[in-house]
Amino acid sequence: MIEIEREQDVEVLRQVAVLLDRENQRLHEKLHKLTLELARLKGADAATLQLEIDQLQELLAQRERRLFGLSSEKRPRTNGHEPAAETAPQTGHGPTAQPELPTLEQVHELPETERACPSCGGDLVPMGEQYEESEEVSVVERRFVVVRHRRRKYRCRCNGAVVTAPAPPKLVPGGRYAPEFAVEVAISKYLDHLPLERQARIMERQGLAVTSQTLWDQIDALARVLEPSYQALLPRVLASPVVGADETHWQLMQPQGGTSRWWVWCVASREAVFYRLCGTRATKEAQALLAGYRGVILCDGYTAYETLARAGPRAGPTLAHCWAHVRRKFVECEESYPEEAKRVLDWIGDLYQVEREVPRADGPEPEAGVRLRAELRRERSRPIVQELRAWAEQTRPRVLPRSGLGKAIDYMLGRWPGLVRFLDDPRIPLDNNGTERALRGVVLGRKNHYGSRSKRGTQVAALFYSLCETAKLARAEPRSYLLDAARRALAEPGTVTLPHDLHP
Protein backbone atom coordinates (compact mmCIF):
# COMPACT_ATOMS: atom_id res chain seq x y z
CA MET A 1 0.00 0.00 0.00
CA ILE A 2 1.58 3.29 -1.13
CA GLU A 3 1.27 6.27 1.24
CA ILE A 4 1.36 9.21 -1.20
CA GLU A 5 1.99 11.83 1.48
CA ARG A 6 5.20 10.08 2.55
CA GLU A 7 6.41 8.71 -0.79
CA GLN A 8 9.66 10.32 -1.99
CA ASP A 9 10.35 8.33 -5.17
CA VAL A 10 9.65 10.61 -8.16
CA GLU A 11 8.96 7.73 -10.54
CA VAL A 12 6.44 6.15 -8.19
CA LEU A 13 4.68 9.49 -7.77
CA ARG A 14 4.61 9.99 -11.55
CA GLN A 15 2.96 6.62 -12.05
CA VAL A 16 0.40 7.41 -9.33
CA ALA A 17 -0.38 10.73 -11.05
CA VAL A 18 -0.90 8.98 -14.41
CA LEU A 19 -3.24 6.43 -12.85
CA LEU A 20 -5.20 9.12 -11.04
CA ASP A 21 -5.52 11.14 -14.24
CA ARG A 22 -6.88 8.11 -16.10
CA GLU A 23 -9.30 7.40 -13.28
CA ASN A 24 -10.49 11.02 -13.30
CA GLN A 25 -11.13 10.85 -17.06
CA ARG A 26 -13.11 7.65 -16.63
CA LEU A 27 -15.14 9.23 -13.82
CA HIS A 28 -15.82 12.31 -15.96
CA GLU A 29 -17.21 10.17 -18.78
CA LYS A 30 -19.27 7.97 -16.45
CA LEU A 31 -20.58 11.00 -14.60
CA HIS A 32 -21.67 12.61 -17.85
CA LYS A 33 -23.56 9.50 -18.97
CA LEU A 34 -25.26 8.94 -15.60
CA THR A 35 -26.27 12.58 -15.33
CA LEU A 36 -27.80 12.51 -18.80
CA GLU A 37 -29.70 9.33 -17.99
CA LEU A 38 -30.95 10.71 -14.67
CA ALA A 39 -32.10 13.93 -16.32
CA ARG A 40 -33.91 11.96 -19.04
CA LEU A 41 -35.75 9.95 -16.41
CA LYS A 42 -36.66 13.10 -14.46
CA GLY A 43 -37.57 15.07 -17.57
CA ALA A 44 -35.15 17.90 -16.74
CA ASP A 45 -34.49 20.62 -19.29
CA ALA A 46 -31.14 20.83 -21.08
CA ALA A 47 -30.01 24.12 -19.48
CA THR A 48 -30.43 22.87 -15.91
CA LEU A 49 -28.79 19.61 -16.86
CA GLN A 50 -25.75 21.36 -18.29
CA LEU A 51 -25.36 23.51 -15.15
CA GLU A 52 -25.36 20.41 -12.96
CA ILE A 53 -22.83 18.70 -15.21
CA ASP A 54 -20.59 21.76 -15.08
CA GLN A 55 -20.82 21.84 -11.29
CA LEU A 56 -19.87 18.18 -10.91
CA GLN A 57 -16.95 18.59 -13.32
CA GLU A 58 -15.85 21.62 -11.33
CA LEU A 59 -15.80 19.57 -8.13
CA LEU A 60 -13.61 16.96 -9.81
CA ALA A 61 -11.29 19.66 -11.14
CA GLN A 62 -10.98 21.16 -7.66
CA ARG A 63 -10.03 17.73 -6.33
CA GLU A 64 -7.29 17.47 -8.96
CA ARG A 65 -5.94 20.93 -8.10
CA ARG A 66 -5.81 20.07 -4.42
CA LEU A 67 -3.73 16.99 -5.24
CA PHE A 68 -1.44 18.35 -7.94
CA GLY A 69 -1.95 22.12 -8.23
CA LEU A 70 0.16 24.97 -6.93
CA SER A 71 -0.82 26.59 -3.63
CA SER A 72 0.16 30.13 -4.64
CA GLU A 73 -2.56 32.76 -5.08
CA LYS A 74 -0.41 34.90 -7.39
CA ARG A 75 -1.86 35.67 -10.80
CA PRO A 76 -0.36 37.29 -13.90
CA ARG A 77 -0.98 41.01 -14.10
CA THR A 78 -3.66 41.54 -16.73
CA ASN A 79 -5.54 44.59 -15.46
CA GLY A 80 -3.38 47.33 -16.91
CA HIS A 81 -0.82 47.45 -14.10
CA GLU A 82 2.04 45.73 -15.93
CA PRO A 83 5.56 47.11 -15.60
CA ALA A 84 6.34 49.83 -18.17
CA ALA A 85 9.02 47.81 -19.95
CA GLU A 86 10.96 44.62 -19.43
CA THR A 87 14.60 45.14 -18.59
CA ALA A 88 17.42 42.92 -19.74
CA PRO A 89 18.20 40.05 -17.34
CA GLN A 90 20.81 40.97 -14.77
CA THR A 91 23.99 38.95 -15.15
CA GLY A 92 25.56 39.90 -11.83
CA HIS A 93 25.43 42.33 -8.96
CA GLY A 94 27.83 44.35 -6.92
CA PRO A 95 28.66 43.73 -3.30
CA THR A 96 25.80 44.19 -0.87
CA ALA A 97 26.49 46.86 1.75
CA GLN A 98 26.82 45.45 5.28
CA PRO A 99 26.54 48.47 7.59
CA GLU A 100 25.67 46.32 10.62
CA LEU A 101 28.78 44.13 10.50
CA PRO A 102 31.94 45.08 12.40
CA THR A 103 35.07 45.46 10.28
CA LEU A 104 38.28 43.66 11.19
CA GLU A 105 41.51 44.72 9.51
CA GLN A 106 44.09 42.12 8.55
CA VAL A 107 47.46 43.26 7.14
CA HIS A 108 49.23 40.86 4.76
CA GLU A 109 53.05 41.14 4.65
CA LEU A 110 55.33 39.95 1.91
CA PRO A 111 57.41 36.95 3.10
CA GLU A 112 61.08 37.75 3.88
CA THR A 113 62.27 35.37 1.18
CA GLU A 114 60.35 37.28 -1.49
CA ARG A 115 61.54 40.80 -0.63
CA ALA A 116 64.20 40.96 -3.33
CA CYS A 117 63.86 43.19 -6.40
CA PRO A 118 63.51 41.02 -9.55
CA SER A 119 65.35 43.73 -11.56
CA CYS A 120 68.43 44.59 -9.49
CA GLY A 121 68.30 42.20 -6.54
CA GLY A 122 67.95 45.04 -4.01
CA ASP A 123 65.75 44.88 -0.91
CA LEU A 124 62.03 45.67 -1.20
CA VAL A 125 60.86 48.10 1.51
CA PRO A 126 57.28 49.23 2.42
CA MET A 127 55.91 52.16 0.37
CA GLY A 128 54.86 54.21 3.39
CA GLU A 129 51.14 53.52 4.10
CA GLN A 130 50.32 52.28 0.61
CA TYR A 131 48.02 49.20 0.52
CA GLU A 132 45.87 47.40 -2.01
CA GLU A 133 42.53 46.81 -0.28
CA SER A 134 39.63 44.39 -0.75
CA GLU A 135 36.83 43.08 1.46
CA GLU A 136 35.28 39.70 2.15
CA VAL A 137 32.55 38.53 4.48
CA SER A 138 33.75 35.83 6.85
CA VAL A 139 32.34 34.11 9.95
CA VAL A 140 33.46 33.90 13.55
CA GLU A 141 32.00 30.74 15.05
CA ARG A 142 29.74 31.09 18.08
CA ARG A 143 31.56 30.10 21.27
CA PHE A 144 30.31 28.96 24.63
CA VAL A 145 32.57 29.87 27.54
CA VAL A 146 32.62 29.24 31.27
CA VAL A 147 32.79 32.59 33.07
CA ARG A 148 34.34 32.23 36.49
CA HIS A 149 33.02 34.99 38.75
CA ARG A 150 35.45 35.95 41.53
CA ARG A 151 33.67 38.15 44.03
CA ARG A 152 36.23 39.97 46.07
CA LYS A 153 35.74 40.14 49.82
CA TYR A 154 36.30 43.28 51.86
CA ARG A 155 36.83 43.73 55.60
CA CYS A 156 37.42 46.49 58.05
CA ARG A 157 40.63 46.59 60.02
CA CYS A 158 38.55 46.31 63.14
CA ASN A 159 37.27 42.97 61.85
CA GLY A 160 33.74 44.18 62.53
CA ALA A 161 32.46 43.61 59.00
CA VAL A 162 33.16 41.43 55.96
CA VAL A 163 31.47 42.47 52.68
CA THR A 164 31.47 40.56 49.38
CA ALA A 165 31.03 42.17 45.95
CA PRO A 166 27.53 41.48 44.53
CA ALA A 167 26.99 38.60 42.14
CA PRO A 168 25.53 39.11 38.66
CA PRO A 169 21.76 38.50 38.46
CA LYS A 170 20.62 34.98 37.57
CA LEU A 171 17.36 33.58 36.28
CA VAL A 172 17.59 30.66 38.69
CA PRO A 173 19.17 31.39 42.11
CA GLY A 174 22.42 29.49 42.26
CA GLY A 175 21.98 28.40 38.65
CA ARG A 176 24.88 27.83 36.32
CA TYR A 177 23.56 29.51 33.16
CA ALA A 178 23.59 33.23 32.43
CA PRO A 179 20.55 35.19 31.15
CA GLU A 180 22.40 35.61 27.84
CA PHE A 181 22.36 31.83 27.43
CA ALA A 182 18.61 31.59 28.03
CA VAL A 183 17.94 34.41 25.57
CA GLU A 184 20.06 32.65 22.94
CA VAL A 185 18.03 29.45 23.38
CA ALA A 186 14.70 31.32 23.25
CA ILE A 187 15.66 33.21 20.08
CA SER A 188 16.82 30.02 18.39
CA LYS A 189 13.56 28.23 19.23
CA TYR A 190 10.89 30.91 18.76
CA LEU A 191 12.49 33.16 16.16
CA ASP A 192 14.66 30.72 14.18
CA HIS A 193 12.33 27.74 14.89
CA LEU A 194 15.02 25.30 16.02
CA PRO A 195 13.70 22.51 18.29
CA LEU A 196 15.52 22.10 21.59
CA GLU A 197 16.85 18.66 20.67
CA ARG A 198 18.42 20.09 17.54
CA GLN A 199 19.90 22.97 19.51
CA ALA A 200 21.44 20.52 21.98
CA ARG A 201 23.12 18.62 19.12
CA ILE A 202 24.45 21.85 17.61
CA MET A 203 25.82 22.95 20.99
CA GLU A 204 27.49 19.59 21.46
CA ARG A 205 29.37 20.06 18.18
CA GLN A 206 30.50 23.44 19.51
CA GLY A 207 31.86 21.90 22.70
CA LEU A 208 28.95 22.36 25.15
CA ALA A 209 27.43 19.22 26.68
CA VAL A 210 23.81 20.02 27.56
CA THR A 211 20.42 18.29 27.43
CA SER A 212 17.19 19.57 25.91
CA GLN A 213 15.62 19.47 29.39
CA THR A 214 18.24 21.93 30.63
CA LEU A 215 17.50 24.20 27.66
CA TRP A 216 13.79 24.06 28.47
CA ASP A 217 14.46 24.90 32.13
CA GLN A 218 16.31 28.04 31.04
CA ILE A 219 13.63 29.41 28.71
CA ASP A 220 10.95 28.53 31.26
CA ALA A 221 12.78 30.57 33.90
CA LEU A 222 13.26 33.43 31.41
CA ALA A 223 9.54 33.38 30.58
CA ARG A 224 8.60 33.75 34.25
CA VAL A 225 10.79 36.84 34.49
CA LEU A 226 9.26 38.35 31.33
CA GLU A 227 5.64 37.50 32.21
CA PRO A 228 4.70 41.10 33.26
CA SER A 229 5.94 42.45 29.92
CA TYR A 230 3.90 39.83 28.06
CA GLN A 231 0.73 40.66 29.99
CA ALA A 232 1.22 44.36 29.24
CA LEU A 233 1.14 43.70 25.49
CA LEU A 234 -2.59 42.98 25.20
CA PRO A 235 -3.73 46.37 26.60
CA ARG A 236 -1.22 47.99 24.24
CA VAL A 237 -2.77 46.21 21.26
CA LEU A 238 -6.36 46.89 22.32
CA ALA A 239 -5.60 50.59 22.71
CA SER A 240 -5.57 50.78 18.90
CA PRO A 241 -8.84 51.86 17.21
CA VAL A 242 -8.42 49.06 14.64
CA VAL A 243 -7.04 45.58 15.34
CA GLY A 244 -6.74 42.44 13.27
CA ALA A 245 -7.78 39.06 14.63
CA ASP A 246 -7.08 35.56 13.37
CA GLU A 247 -6.40 32.06 14.65
CA THR A 248 -4.56 28.91 13.61
CA HIS A 249 -4.21 25.44 15.04
CA TRP A 250 -1.45 24.17 17.34
CA GLN A 251 -0.58 20.68 18.56
CA LEU A 252 -0.33 19.70 22.22
CA MET A 253 1.39 16.35 22.71
CA GLN A 254 -0.27 13.93 25.13
CA PRO A 255 1.73 11.89 27.73
CA GLN A 256 0.09 8.66 26.60
CA GLY A 257 0.88 9.38 22.94
CA GLY A 258 -0.83 11.27 20.17
CA THR A 259 -1.73 14.95 20.08
CA SER A 260 -4.72 17.17 20.73
CA ARG A 261 -5.55 20.22 18.65
CA TRP A 262 -5.18 23.58 20.36
CA TRP A 263 -5.58 27.03 18.85
CA VAL A 264 -3.36 30.09 18.63
CA TRP A 265 -5.47 33.23 18.90
CA CYS A 266 -3.78 36.33 17.53
CA VAL A 267 -4.79 39.97 17.88
CA ALA A 268 -2.55 42.57 16.23
CA SER A 269 -2.26 46.31 15.72
CA ARG A 270 0.22 48.29 13.64
CA GLU A 271 2.74 48.29 16.49
CA ALA A 272 2.18 45.17 18.61
CA VAL A 273 1.04 41.53 18.46
CA PHE A 274 -0.42 39.36 21.20
CA TYR A 275 -0.90 35.57 21.08
CA ARG A 276 -2.80 33.30 23.41
CA LEU A 277 -2.92 29.51 23.07
CA CYS A 278 -6.22 27.90 24.06
CA GLY A 279 -7.66 24.42 24.07
CA THR A 280 -10.68 25.38 21.94
CA ARG A 281 -11.77 27.67 19.14
CA ALA A 282 -15.01 28.48 20.94
CA THR A 283 -16.56 31.93 21.12
CA LYS A 284 -15.72 32.20 24.81
CA GLU A 285 -12.02 32.39 23.95
CA ALA A 286 -12.62 35.31 21.59
CA GLN A 287 -14.73 36.99 24.27
CA ALA A 288 -11.96 36.55 26.86
CA LEU A 289 -9.29 37.85 24.48
CA LEU A 290 -11.25 40.88 23.25
CA ALA A 291 -13.25 41.61 26.40
CA GLY A 292 -14.27 45.25 26.59
CA TYR A 293 -12.91 46.19 23.15
CA ARG A 294 -15.05 48.80 21.38
CA GLY A 295 -13.03 49.49 18.24
CA VAL A 296 -12.96 47.86 14.81
CA ILE A 297 -11.94 44.20 14.44
CA LEU A 298 -10.65 43.23 11.00
CA CYS A 299 -11.23 39.50 10.55
CA ASP A 300 -12.51 36.70 8.34
CA GLY A 301 -16.01 35.27 8.47
CA TYR A 302 -15.57 33.13 11.60
CA THR A 303 -18.77 33.19 13.67
CA ALA A 304 -16.98 33.86 16.98
CA TYR A 305 -16.35 37.45 15.91
CA GLU A 306 -19.91 37.80 14.64
CA THR A 307 -21.14 36.80 18.11
CA LEU A 308 -19.02 39.54 19.69
CA ALA A 309 -20.45 42.14 17.33
CA ARG A 310 -24.05 41.13 18.08
CA ALA A 311 -23.74 42.72 21.52
CA GLY A 312 -24.68 45.97 19.79
CA PRO A 313 -22.91 49.06 18.46
CA ARG A 314 -22.44 50.48 21.94
CA ALA A 315 -21.55 47.34 23.85
CA GLY A 316 -19.54 45.37 21.30
CA PRO A 317 -16.92 45.92 18.62
CA THR A 318 -17.53 46.75 14.97
CA LEU A 319 -16.49 44.17 12.39
CA ALA A 320 -14.65 44.86 9.15
CA HIS A 321 -13.98 42.02 6.74
CA CYS A 322 -10.96 41.14 4.65
CA TRP A 323 -10.88 41.58 0.87
CA ALA A 324 -7.98 39.13 0.58
CA HIS A 325 -10.30 36.35 1.74
CA VAL A 326 -12.83 37.35 -0.94
CA ARG A 327 -10.10 37.38 -3.56
CA ARG A 328 -9.00 33.91 -2.45
CA LYS A 329 -12.49 32.50 -3.09
CA PHE A 330 -12.49 33.75 -6.68
CA VAL A 331 -8.93 32.55 -7.30
CA GLU A 332 -10.08 29.06 -6.29
CA CYS A 333 -12.87 29.02 -8.89
CA GLU A 334 -11.00 30.90 -11.65
CA GLU A 335 -10.16 27.76 -13.61
CA SER A 336 -13.82 26.73 -13.85
CA TYR A 337 -15.18 30.26 -14.36
CA PRO A 338 -12.31 32.19 -15.98
CA GLU A 339 -14.33 35.10 -17.37
CA GLU A 340 -16.44 35.82 -14.29
CA ALA A 341 -13.59 35.30 -11.83
CA LYS A 342 -11.26 37.52 -13.85
CA ARG A 343 -13.73 40.42 -13.73
CA VAL A 344 -13.96 40.23 -9.95
CA LEU A 345 -10.23 39.79 -9.48
CA ASP A 346 -9.55 42.79 -11.71
CA TRP A 347 -11.93 44.92 -9.66
CA ILE A 348 -10.23 43.83 -6.45
CA GLY A 349 -6.86 44.54 -8.07
CA ASP A 350 -8.05 48.08 -8.82
CA LEU A 351 -8.92 48.53 -5.13
CA TYR A 352 -5.38 47.53 -4.18
CA GLN A 353 -3.94 49.86 -6.80
CA VAL A 354 -5.72 52.76 -5.11
CA GLU A 355 -4.22 51.74 -1.76
CA ARG A 356 -0.71 51.70 -3.23
CA GLU A 357 -0.93 55.40 -4.00
CA VAL A 358 -0.84 56.23 -0.27
CA PRO A 359 2.73 56.05 1.11
CA ARG A 360 3.05 53.51 3.91
CA ALA A 361 4.37 54.60 7.28
CA ASP A 362 5.89 52.60 10.13
CA GLY A 363 4.20 53.06 13.47
CA PRO A 364 1.35 55.57 13.87
CA GLU A 365 0.29 56.85 10.47
CA PRO A 366 0.56 60.62 9.81
CA GLU A 367 -2.73 62.50 9.52
CA ALA A 368 -1.82 63.57 5.98
CA GLY A 369 -1.72 59.93 4.88
CA VAL A 370 -5.08 59.21 6.51
CA ARG A 371 -6.70 62.19 4.76
CA LEU A 372 -5.24 61.21 1.38
CA ARG A 373 -6.50 57.65 1.75
CA ALA A 374 -9.99 58.86 2.69
CA GLU A 375 -10.10 61.10 -0.40
CA LEU A 376 -8.88 58.38 -2.77
CA ARG A 377 -11.32 55.84 -1.40
CA ARG A 378 -14.21 58.27 -1.74
CA GLU A 379 -13.38 59.27 -5.32
CA ARG A 380 -12.05 56.01 -6.80
CA SER A 381 -12.69 52.99 -4.56
CA ARG A 382 -16.40 53.59 -3.95
CA PRO A 383 -17.38 53.43 -7.66
CA ILE A 384 -15.40 50.18 -8.03
CA VAL A 385 -17.19 48.63 -5.09
CA GLN A 386 -20.60 49.74 -6.38
CA GLU A 387 -19.91 48.21 -9.80
CA LEU A 388 -18.77 44.96 -8.19
CA ARG A 389 -21.92 44.79 -6.04
CA ALA A 390 -24.20 45.33 -9.04
CA TRP A 391 -22.43 42.59 -11.00
CA ALA A 392 -22.68 40.14 -8.09
CA GLU A 393 -26.42 40.68 -7.64
CA GLN A 394 -27.05 40.21 -11.37
CA THR A 395 -24.85 37.11 -11.60
CA ARG A 396 -25.92 35.21 -8.49
CA PRO A 397 -29.35 34.07 -9.83
CA ARG A 398 -27.68 32.62 -12.96
CA VAL A 399 -25.26 30.24 -11.19
CA LEU A 400 -25.79 27.21 -9.02
CA PRO A 401 -25.49 28.09 -5.31
CA ARG A 402 -23.24 25.09 -4.63
CA SER A 403 -20.84 25.85 -7.48
CA GLY A 404 -17.49 27.48 -6.80
CA LEU A 405 -18.63 30.78 -8.30
CA GLY A 406 -21.90 30.67 -6.40
CA LYS A 407 -20.14 30.06 -3.11
CA ALA A 408 -17.65 32.88 -3.79
CA ILE A 409 -20.45 35.35 -4.55
CA ASP A 410 -22.43 34.26 -1.49
CA TYR A 411 -19.33 34.63 0.70
CA MET A 412 -18.77 38.16 -0.58
CA LEU A 413 -22.37 39.38 -0.38
CA GLY A 414 -22.88 37.71 3.00
CA ARG A 415 -20.12 39.90 4.47
CA TRP A 416 -20.79 43.00 2.42
CA PRO A 417 -21.37 45.47 5.32
CA GLY A 418 -17.98 44.56 6.80
CA LEU A 419 -16.26 44.59 3.40
CA VAL A 420 -17.33 48.15 2.56
CA ARG A 421 -16.64 49.56 6.01
CA PHE A 422 -13.17 50.63 4.85
CA LEU A 423 -14.82 53.21 2.57
CA ASP A 424 -16.03 55.24 5.56
CA ASP A 425 -13.01 54.75 7.84
CA PRO A 426 -9.56 55.36 6.28
CA ARG A 427 -7.87 53.71 9.27
CA ILE A 428 -9.23 50.29 8.28
CA PRO A 429 -6.86 48.30 6.01
CA LEU A 430 -8.20 46.64 2.89
CA ASP A 431 -7.22 43.20 4.19
CA ASN A 432 -6.08 41.32 7.27
CA ASN A 433 -2.77 40.22 5.74
CA GLY A 434 -0.79 41.93 8.49
CA THR A 435 -2.28 39.60 11.09
CA GLU A 436 -1.74 36.58 8.84
CA ARG A 437 1.92 37.60 8.43
CA ALA A 438 2.20 37.82 12.21
CA LEU A 439 1.10 34.16 12.39
CA ARG A 440 3.75 33.04 9.91
CA GLY A 441 6.37 32.49 12.62
CA VAL A 442 3.91 30.45 14.67
CA VAL A 443 3.15 28.23 11.68
CA LEU A 444 6.84 27.68 10.94
CA GLY A 445 7.48 26.79 14.58
CA ARG A 446 4.54 24.39 14.54
CA LYS A 447 5.98 22.59 11.53
CA ASN A 448 9.50 22.40 12.94
CA HIS A 449 8.90 21.30 16.53
CA TYR A 450 5.38 19.87 16.22
CA GLY A 451 3.74 22.00 18.89
CA SER A 452 4.19 21.78 22.67
CA ARG A 453 4.67 18.96 25.15
CA SER A 454 2.72 20.52 28.01
CA LYS A 455 0.26 23.27 28.81
CA ARG A 456 3.13 25.28 30.24
CA GLY A 457 4.86 24.89 26.89
CA THR A 458 1.92 26.58 25.15
CA GLN A 459 2.12 29.51 27.59
CA VAL A 460 5.86 29.93 27.06
CA ALA A 461 5.43 29.75 23.28
CA ALA A 462 2.70 32.43 23.33
CA LEU A 463 4.92 34.69 25.43
CA PHE A 464 8.03 34.51 23.27
CA TYR A 465 6.15 34.68 19.97
CA SER A 466 4.36 37.80 21.23
CA LEU A 467 7.50 39.57 22.45
CA CYS A 468 9.62 38.64 19.40
CA GLU A 469 7.03 39.62 16.79
CA THR A 470 6.31 42.88 18.60
CA ALA A 471 10.02 43.64 18.70
CA LYS A 472 10.21 43.21 14.93
CA LEU A 473 7.27 45.58 14.44
CA ALA A 474 9.01 48.13 16.67
CA ARG A 475 12.25 47.67 14.66
CA ALA A 476 14.04 46.46 17.77
CA GLU A 477 16.54 43.60 17.53
CA PRO A 478 14.69 40.75 19.36
CA ARG A 479 17.78 39.30 21.05
CA SER A 480 18.90 42.65 22.44
CA TYR A 481 15.35 43.48 23.52
CA LEU A 482 14.80 40.21 25.41
CA LEU A 483 18.14 40.53 27.19
CA ASP A 484 17.50 44.15 28.16
CA ALA A 485 13.98 43.34 29.39
CA ALA A 486 15.28 40.36 31.39
CA ARG A 487 18.03 42.38 33.05
CA ARG A 488 15.57 45.10 34.08
CA ALA A 489 13.15 42.54 35.48
CA LEU A 490 15.92 40.76 37.40
CA ALA A 491 17.13 44.04 38.87
CA GLU A 492 13.58 45.04 39.84
CA PRO A 493 11.06 42.15 39.73
CA GLY A 494 7.78 43.00 38.00
CA THR A 495 9.31 45.61 35.71
CA VAL A 496 7.49 45.92 32.38
CA THR A 497 9.69 46.57 29.35
CA LEU A 498 8.16 46.73 25.89
CA PRO A 499 10.15 47.11 22.67
CA HIS A 500 8.64 50.58 22.25
CA ASP A 501 10.32 51.65 25.51
CA LEU A 502 13.70 50.99 23.90
CA HIS A 503 12.82 52.31 20.43
CA PRO A 504 10.06 54.88 20.85
C-alpha positions, 0 to 999 in steps of 0.5 A: 500500500503506497502512502502518497503523502510520505512517498519520496520516489519521483517515478512512483509518484509519476505513475500514481499521477498517471493512474489518477488522471486516467481514473479522473477521465473515466469518472468524468465520462461515467458522470456525464452519462449517468447525469444525462440518464438521470435527467432523461428519467426526471424530464429535466431541461437541457439548461439545468442539466448542463449547469449540474454537469458543469458543477460536478466537473468543477468539483472533480477539477478542484479535487485534482488541483488540491492533489497536484496544483500549486498553492500560490494565489499569485496571478499574472498582471492583466488589469493594466498594471504591468511594468512599463518595460521589461529590462534585460536580465541581470547577469551579476550584482555588486557587493551588498552593503553590510553596515551592521557588520563590524570590520576587522583589519588584517594586514598581509606582509610579503614573506622575507624570502620574497623581498628581493627586487627582480630587476636589481636584486635590491631589498624591497621596503614598504611604500609608506602607508600604501596598501591594495585593499579588498573586502570579504565577508567571513564568519566567527563561530559562536563560542560557549565559555565558562565565566568564572566569577570571583567576588572579592571580599572586603573587611574592616581593620577592626574585623567588625564587617566582611562584605562581598562584591555582589553577584551578577543577576541569575534567572535561577538562584544558584543556577549555572547559566547566564541570562544571555544563554537563556535568551540565545536558546529562546531566540533560536527556538521561537524566532529561528524555529530550532527545536531544543533537541536540535539545539542541543546537538548543535551545541554539542558540536561546539563543545557544550554538553547540555540536554534539551531538558536543561534548555527548556528549564532556562527558557521557562525561567526566562519566561517567568521573568518576562511575564509582566511584559507579556501581559502588558502587550494585550492592553497595548494592542487593544488601545488601537482603534483598529485591530486584526484578529485571526487564529490557527491550530497548534498541537499539544502532545499527550503523555500517553501518545498522540496529540490534541488540537489547540488554537493560537489566537492572535490579535494585532495592531500596527505596532504590537502583536499578542498571542494566546494559546487555548484548548478550543476555538469556541466563542468564549475564547474570543470573548476573553481575548477581546473583552471590553474592546469597542473598536474595529476588528478586521477578521474573516467570516468566523462566527466567533467574531460575529457573536461579539459584534451582536452585543450591539454598536455600543456594547460590542466591537464593529467588524470589518472584513478582509478583501484578501479572503474574498479574492481567495475564493475567486482565485479558487474558482477561476479555472472553472469560471475564468471570465467571471472570476477575472472580472472580480479579481480585476476589480479587487486589483483596482482597489489595491492599486488605489491603496498603493498610492498612499505612502506607507508609514511605520508606526502611527500613520501621519494625519496627511496619509489618513486624509489622502486615503480617505479622499482616494477611497471616496473618489475612486474605490467607492465606484469600483465597489458599487460596480462589483456589487451590481455585477454580483447581484445580477450574476448570483441568480444565474449560477448554481449556489453550490458551485465554486462561483456561487459560493464565492459570490455568497461569501462576498455578499454575506459579508458586504457590510464589513467589506465596505466599512473601509470606505467610511473609515480610512484607518481600516486596512483593505485586508487582514494580511498583516495579522496573517503575516504575524502568524507566519512564525507560529506556523513555521514553529509548529511545523518544525517542533510539532507544537508543545509537550505541556500546557506550560509549553503553550504559555511559554510559546505564546509569550516569546512569539508575542515579544519577538514579533512585537520587537520586529514591528518596533524595529528592535533587535529581538535578542537585544530586547529580550536581554535588556527586558530580562536584566531590568526585570531581574534588577527590579522584579515585576518591571514591564519593558516593551520594545517601544520603551527601547525604540520609541 
